[in-house]
């Protein structure tokens, strides 16, 4: 039993680095079928994970709070608003001289599409706290899994991640602090526009880092076995 527990603990150990995998691209615009398939799969999973948080009705991730608020104030669907927010964030890269990649562009389109698919087809849950929390936890797990897959493709960061790393590079502010400052600002604006802020938002902030790290650990072990 102890040996089994040790194996499970080793398998679940978070990764501290971004692993090299059989599908990691040689460049941000170097396309091959395996890399593109893993990239698209990861981004689709990410979008569906975000949609579960929305359908939980107890709070979205920070950037989706903004997208939902924007959709409530316009004729845009939440998927369209998510794509628009991503494009606006990408435009902020220009003065910061951050280089996009194929993955950056795919991030904008595919996450928005699959987030909208999830919202359109996953039932919304209200007044059933257990199911709402389950939605949030599964959503965080999916966002972590999707992030691990698309990050290991090495085809460029998503618009939001690229903004954080650019701010860090140009100002010297720690990435964690840059991320916190930007996401607090996004939350304030999104909440003012009517976006959903709640326990789901807090859970996302608390668990998403570990979810990504743990899933990167899964990917690293899978990649090692595939070689």
Rosetta blueprint (number, residue, H / E / L):
1 X L
2 X H
3 X H
4 X H
5 X H
6 X H
7 X H
8 X H
9 X H
10 X H
11 X H
12 X L
13 X L
14 X L
15 X L
16 X L
17 X L
18 X L
19 X L
20 X L
21 X L
22 X L
23 X L
24 X L
25 X L
26 X L
27 X L
28 X L
29 X L
30 X L
31 X L
32 X L
33 X H
34 X H
35 X H
36 X H
37 X H
38 X H
39 X H
40 X H
41 X H
42 X H
43 X H
44 X H
45 X H
46 X H
47 X H
48 X H
49 X H
50 X H
51 X H
52 X H
53 X H
54 X H
55 X H
56 X H
57 X L
58 X L
59 X L
60 X L
61 X L
62 X H
63 X H
64 X H
65 X H
66 X H
67 X H
68 X H
69 X H
70 X H
71 X H
72 X H
73 X H
74 X L
75 X L
76 X L
77 X L
78 X H
79 X H
80 X H
81 X H
82 X H
83 X H
84 X H
85 X H
86 X H
87 X H
88 X H
89 X H
90 X H
91 X H
92 X L
93 X H
94 X H
95 X H
96 X H
97 X L
98 X L
99 X L
100 X L
101 X L
102 X H
103 X H
104 X H
105 X H
106 X H
107 X H
108 X H
109 X H
110 X H
111 X H
112 X H
113 X H
114 X H
115 X H
116 X H
117 X H
118 X H
119 X H
120 X H
121 X H
122 X L
123 X L
124 X L
125 X L
126 X L
127 X L
128 X L
129 X H
130 X H
131 X H
132 X H
133 X H
134 X H
135 X H
136 X H
137 X H
138 X H
139 X H
140 X H
141 X H
142 X H
143 X H
144 X H
145 X H
146 X H
147 X H
148 X H
149 X H
150 X H
151 X H
152 X L
153 X L
154 X L
155 X L
156 X L
157 X L
158 X L
159 X H
160 X H
161 X H
162 X H
163 X H
164 X H
165 X H
166 X H
167 X H
168 X H
169 X H
170 X H
171 X H
172 X L
173 X L
174 X L
175 X H
176 X H
177 X H
178 X H
179 X H
180 X H
181 X H
182 X H
183 X H
184 X H
185 X H
186 X H
187 X H
188 X H
189 X H
190 X H
191 X H
192 X H
193 X L
194 X L
195 X L
196 X L
197 X L
198 X L
199 X H
200 X H
201 X H
202 X H
203 X H
204 X H
205 X H
206 X H
207 X H
208 X H
209 X H
210 X H
211 X H
212 X H
213 X H
214 X H
215 X H
216 X H
217 X H
218 X H
219 X H
220 X H
221 X H
222 X H
223 X H
224 X H
225 X H
226 X H
227 X L
